[in-house]
Amino acid sequence: MSTFSEQQHRVGLIGAGEVVRRFYLPVLESRSDIQVRAICSGDGRRAAEIAQLLKIPSVAVDYRSLLDDEEIESVFVCTPPYMHFEIASYAFQCGKNVLLEKPPCGTYEELASLQAISAQSGCVLDVTFNNAAREDNAWLVETVQQGKIGAIELIELEWLRTKPRPDKAWANNPQTAGGGGILADLGSHLLRIGVSLVPQARRCIAYCRTTRHSSSCAQIEDIACANILVDEAVQIVLKVGWGMQMNVPVRFSVVAHGATASLSSKDYPVSSSDGYFSVLDRFIAAARLRQQSDLTAVNKAMRLLHALYESSRLGVPMTVDLR
């Protein structure tokens, strides 16, 4: 006989790295509606450490054995991006709902394929992009969409860090890191917010240049700057970088300029969380009902992300159909 409460949603954690420790653990420890049934990591060691903290009953080194557990309803996939497609595909075969960390896949084509597999299985697919779920950024998007600053004309997106490039083998290979470096890591968050500010966007012309601090890793960019023209009316300017020489550890800014006013996420009157509580709220609600979340903004952001990488590679602007 099962010992879990019928009111709890039973989940598995695949991955036991920094994102799980820093972001998922504080949320999971505070929620009585979620029971983590199992956790998996490659060597089992880090998974065992987290299992002890959260009193998780099962530890696995093979994600397939975790997904074969019939009592698990949903999984949070927190592995490097190159593993997402394989794991999520098998999860859908096993009838599990899937929450993917960003970036969701190595290519947009993989993401589109996952959505088709998800729909066929009747399971829910969602992607974290927790920064879009932060109260300040969500408030900014809602306010702009309500027309309170007039027709949107210019969007400024900036995220610079003194923190250096991740010292992990997978993060220094574009084929395993979701397409590249800082643009995939932090830029994807900003693109997800940016496309939500112009939800009716149909077509973009996107141009991007990337640079690196040294030639030690020629394929991974440390700095990216992009200009995006949306429907020949709205300009988006994006700047991201890590390992920056600044007198503050982080510079983060989302500013929308409209025909009648300008508004920044910093104008939000209350301190903001990291967005993970809201992300899990949305996902668990959808998973319980087996009702697919709207991934329109995610799809647009991923199309733009890979177009920007192609622009950087070729040195020319790229035209992107967002419909």
Secondary structure, 3 states (H helix, E strand, C coil): CCCCCCCCEEEEEECCCHHHHHHHHHHHHHCCCEEEEEEECCCCHHHHHHHHHHCCCEEECCHHHHHCCCCCCEEEECCCHHHHHHHHHHHHHCCCEEEECCCCCCCHHHHHHHHHHHHHHCCCEEECCHHHHCHHHHHHHHHHHCCCCCCEEEEEEEEEECCCCCCCCHHHCCCCCCCCCHHHHHHHHHHHHHHHHCCCCCEEEEEEEEECCCCCCCCCCCEEEEEEEECCCEEEEEEEECCCCCCCCEEEEEEEEECCCEEEHHHCCCCCCCCHHHHHHHHHHHHHHCCCCCCHHHHHHHHHHHHHHHHHHHCCCEEEECC
